[in-house]
Amino acid sequence: MKRLDIRDSGFEAGFSSLLASREEQSDKVNEPVAAILAQVRREGDTALCALTEKFDRLPLTPDKLAFTADEIEQACAEVSPELLEALDLAATRIESFHKTQLPKDTRYTDDAGMTLGMRWIPLDAAGLYVPGGKAAYPSSVLMNAIPARVAGVQRLAMCVPTPDGIINPLVLAAARRAGVTEIYRVGGAQAVGAMAYGTQTISPVDRIVGPGNAYVAEAKRQVFGHVGIDSIAGPSDVVVIADSNTDPRLIALDLLAQAEHDEEAQATLITPEASFADTVTAAVEAELKVLTRSAIARTSWERNGAVLVVRNFDEAIELANRLAPEHLELMVDDPEPLLARVRHAGAVFLGRYCPEAVGDYVGGPNHVLPTSRTARFASGLSVFDFMKRTTFLAGGPEALKRIGPAGVALATAEGLEAHALSISARLDALTKNTPNA
């Protein structure tokens, strides 16, 4: 775990090193992923079945790639009523929030007499990748599928690996609750390839979303352009700004909630009180002794964790903006003034009773957020990821007379003669038809 004090002469060098570590990318999987994608594109279902047997130890035939309605129903029956109720609460809140994001079409007529506008249109089909096996995340199913449904996407296909044939029933229950229309027991880069290029069984989609391992992330990178993607997700991260008015154990648990994701997750505390930093660090050690996923969390904390001691909250916010975290917690008495100065964060959690874990499950806003400092220029998943804009223009003779000459001048300046003639020929025709104009 890295500890830095802003008053020390070596702080800036240490902080710059921390920033660089959050942007590191590995290219070790480029070639094997390219080979998998090429195989899927060339062989279709045959490749999917062979790769599924190779990587997930699950022999399949093309007719078994998709889960049947009976299999989905049976899996849902295995989920307790209490969990189904929790799932429904989360889904309802996520749906309600994302409905507020739906944009409106625009249409107006300007002073030149041109009618201008923009229409929002949902994608025809979206593909959802879901990690599989016992460590599956039904919450991610809801977060990825529901915005697509709210946006108006009619076809939503989901790929989830089932190593050794194991599937978490709650994942299928979440898919059913979110309105997923197709579910395939395929994972890895081959699933991304199937959704991007299509096979005999899986029709191609227009955009692929959802988290995955390094192979999945690289596959999404390589198919981008042929289809859309949400992002290239890196390790999950959180920055917690807190003072000693907060129970140090709660802050320790918030940090470990990120660290337990995987060994590459990143958790950072920023505080103006060095003694509070000491108590939180001690609390982290105490929790690591009893945490179920302590081995993963400890590796993450020791490898990527950081504690930054600053002089005041102004410096804390400045450092947070430079870190551009996926999640930012403001665990202080009055978080609103600090929120007003946050420029770069995927999602912000305000106050001592709103930890990041609430946002992971039942808050409402999406938990698919920009990682690896990409919050500097990117946003979390939303209905906009499943919609596209089409602009339109309409104008009659008088409007063309007003704005056309400027278009001719600009086209001529660019040396595009046909462009200029496309406008000027119409203007000439108008002049001939109205000689007194």
Number of C-alpha atoms within 10 A of each C-alpha: 16 15 15 18 20 18 11 9 9 11 16 14 10 16 21 12 11 16 16 13 12 20 13 9 10 8 8 11 14 15 11 14 23 18 13 22 25 16 17 26 19 13 13 22 22 16 21 27 21 17 24 24 16 11 13 20 14 20 14 18 12 16 9 13 19 17 14 13 12 9 13 17 14 14 17 20 14 12 16 10 11 9 12 17 11 13 21 18 16 21 23 17 15 24 22 16 16 23 16 10 14 17 13 9 13 12 14 11 13 10 8 14 17 19 16 15 15 15 15 17 16 20 19 15 20 30 31 26 26 24 24 23 18 12 9 19 17 21 19 24 28 29 27 28 29 29 27 31 22 21 23 18 20 15 17 24 23 27 27 22 24 22 19 14 12 14 19 19 21 23 26 25 25 25 26 19 18 25 18 24 12 19 23 20 25 30 27 27 26 29 29 30 28 27 26 30 21 18 21 11 15 22 14 20 23 17 24 28 24 26 21 21 14 22 20 25 21 25 27 28 15 18 19 16 11 12 17 20 21 22 23 20 21 23 20 21 29 30 29 27 23 26 21 17 11 15 16 21 17 17 25 23 18 22 26 27 18 27 31 23 17 17 19 22 25 29 26 27 25 27 24 22 16 17 12 19 22 13 17 22 19 15 18 23 15 13 15 21 12 9 15 11 15 17 15 19 27 23 18 23 26 14 15 21 27 22 22 22 24 19 14 12 17 13 16 22 20 15 17 22 19 16 27 27 31 28 26 27 26 24 24 18 13 12 16 12 8 16 16 8 12 15 15 25 29 26 23 22 20 20 17 19 10 15 23 24 14 13 18 17 23 20 17 20 20 26 27 24 23 29 27 24 23 22 22 18 11 15 19 19 24 26 25 18 20 28 20 12 12 11 12 12 12 12 13 11 13 14 16 21 18 13 14 18 15 14 16 21 13 13 18 15 11 11 11 12 12 13 15 21 15 14 19 19 12 15 19 13 10 16 13 11 10 9 7 6 7
